[in-house]
Amino acid sequence: MNTYQHNYFVYPGITPDEYAFIQEATAGLSTFQMQTFMLVYNSRRKNPIDILFATLFGFLGLGGLQRFLTKQYGWGIIYMLTGGIFLIGTLHDLINYKSITNEYNNKLTYECYEIATAAK
C-alpha cells in the first residue's frame, strides 16, 4: 500500500466520498507521481467550510462568491447581478455546499491525475 494514501486525512473537511474517490483515482500512480498529485491537489483543493462561508457572504450582498471559488464563473456573474438569484439560489447553495465542493474537488482530481501522469 502506498504510504501517501493515508495523508488524505490531513485535508481539512475531507469527506469519506472524496477520500474514496481520490483513492480509486490514484491507485495506479508511482511514488513520484503520487507526490506530484498530492502537491498539486493540496494547493488547489477547496475546503467545504470555505465554500460555506463564501455562501454566507451571499446574504450580505456578495452573492456568487462560492461559484467563483469553484470556477463556475457564469453562475457567479448571474448570482452577483441578481442578488444570489434573489437569495433563493444562495439558500440552495447553503444547503448543498458540500456537494458543490465535492463536484469541484472531483473535477480537480482528474486534472491533478493528468498532471501527475505527465510527470515522469
N, C-alpha and C positions, 0 to 999 in steps of 0.2 A: 504494500500500500504506500502511496506517495505521501511523504510527510507534510506536504503543503496542503493536502486536503483538509487537515484539521485546523488550519489557520483561517478558514472562512468564519469561524465563530468570533474572530476579533472584529468583524464588521459590525458597527452599531446598528441595531434594529433588523438584523437579518432574520428572515422568516424561514421556517422549515421548507416551504415550497422553493424559495430562492436557493437555499442550501442544496436541496436535491437536484435542482435544475443545473446548478454550477457543477456539481459533482459528476453528473451524467455528461455534461458538455465537455468537460476537461479530462475525461477518463483516459484518453489515448495520448496525452501530451507527455513529452520528455521532461526531465527535471528543469532544464534551461527554459523550455517553452512554458512550463508551469510558472516559473519565476517571472517571466515576461508577462504572462497572462495576469498574474496577481498584481504586479506593479501597475499595469495599465488599468485593470478593473478597479483597483483600490482608489486610483486617482480620479476616476470618472463616475463611480457608483454614487447613487443618491440614497440617502437615509430616509426611511418613511416619515420620521419625525420632522425632518427638514421640510418635506412636502406638506405635512400637516400644518406647520407654522406658516408656510408660504400661502396655503389655502386660507388660513385665518386672516391674513392680511387683506383678503378679498372683502371682508366685512368692514374694513377700514378705508376702502376706496382703491385698493391696489389689486383689483381683480385680474386674474390671469397669470400672476407670478408663478404659480405652481406649474402652469402649462409651459411657460418659458423655460423653467428649470428642467423640464422633461423633454425639451426640444420639440414641443408641439406649438410652433410659432404662430400658425394660423389661428388655432384656438386661443392662444394668448392674446392676440390682437383683438379678436372678437370679444373676449372677456373684458379687455380693457375698455373697448368702445361702448359696451353695453352694460357696464357695471356688473360684470360676472353673470351676464345674461339675466339681468335684473335679480341678482343674488340667488336665483334658483340653481344655476349652474355651479355656483360656488358652494351651495349647500350640498349638491350632488357630489362634488369633488371632496367635500369634507367627509362625507360618508364613505366614499370609495378611494381615499387617499392611498391606502395600501395597494390596491390593485393598479392604480396609476403608476406607483413606484415600481411594483413588480413588473409591469409591462415594459417600462423604460429599462430596468435592470436586465430583463431577459434579452431585449434587443442589444443591449450593451455587451452581454455575454457573447453573442455571436460576433460582434465587431472585435472584441478582445481576442476571441479564439482565432479569428483570421489574422490578426496582428501577431499572435504568438506562433501560429504555424508558419508564418512567413519568416520568423526568426529561426536561424539555424544554429 
